[in-house]
C-alpha cells in the first residue's frame, strides 16, 4: 500500500489559533484534523501529519524546512499533500515552500490547494500542482475530494490532463498534443477568427497573460506645499520587528512614527530583508529609507512637509496580489493625512 504525508498549519493541526502561529514544526505519526478525511479518499495511507505555525514558517523558513526535511528522511512516503490553504496567504505560502522543498529533496509528487486570491498561487503554480480551491474552511471537504482525484491519478500512474480538465492552476508548461478531431491548425485558426469578427464565443489555444498597467500619476503642481510620505520594500523596521514582517514572501507591513526624528539610527532600526547583505542598512537605515535627506530638504523649503510615519514591507518573493492587498491597506492612512505624494524606495 502506498503512503502519504500531510502538512497542516497550527490551526488545522489542532495546536491553536493566531496565538500559536509561532509554533515550531513537528511531525506526528497519526492522523490530525483534515488528514483523517484525506486518508479516507486517497489511494494511499496517510501515515504522518506535519504541523507548523504560519508565522514560524514565514519568519524562519529555512529552519522550518530543515527541521521537517530531517524528520521526513526517516519516513517512507509516495506523495506529499499540503493544505488546503483556502485564501489564507501565510498558509498558502507555507504550503508552497514545504512542497517545493519536499519535491526537490525526495523526488516525490507534491500537491496542494488554494483559492485564486492566495498569494501562494502566483508564487508556486509553476512548481507544483495547485488545485483551484475555495476561499474558506467551509470548502474543506470538497477541496480535499478534488485534490484527491488528481493525487490518485498521480499515484496510479494515470494520464494527467490539462488544467481545465483536472481543476488545477495553469502552470505555463507547453507541450504538443494530438487532437482527436484531427482538424489542422490552419482550419482551427480561421474558424477562431471568424467567430471573433462575428462576436461569437471562442477559446484561444494560446492564452496571453493579462498585465496590470498602472497609469502615470500627474505631476505635483506646487511642491513647496506638498506633503510627502516614505514607503519602502527594503524591510526597514524597529530592531524588535514588532509587526513580525517576514524577511521574504511578505504578507505583512508596518507603520512607524518618525514625527520627532531627523534620521533613522542604526541599533534603533534595522532591515529584515533576506535579499541583500544587511550590513550597510543596519549601520545606517537612511540608505533605504532616507529620512535624513528628506528632513534636510524639508528645512530648505524644497517641499512642504514629511508625513509623520513611514511604511515598510519586504519585496523579495512577495507576489503582486499580496502587494496590492497591502497597498490597499496602507492607502487609507495616507489619504487621512492628506499626503500628496510618496517616494517608493526599493533596494
Secondary structure, DSSP 8 states (H G I E B T S, - for coil): --EEEEEEETTTTTS-SGGGTT---EEESS--THHHHHHHHSSSEEEEEEEE-HHHHHHSHHHHHHHHHHHHTTS--SEEEE---TT-HHHHHHHHHHHHHHHHHH--EEEEEE-TT-HHHHHHTTTSEEEE--SSGGGHHHHHHHHHHHHHHHHTT-----HHHHTB-----------TT---HHHHHHHHHHHHHTT-----SS--------------S-GGG-EEEEEESB-EEETT-TT---SSS----EEEE-TT-SS--BTTEEE--SSS--HHHHH-GGGTS-HHHHHHHHHTTSSSEEEEEEEE-B-TT--HHHHHHHHHHHHHHHHHTT--EEEEE--
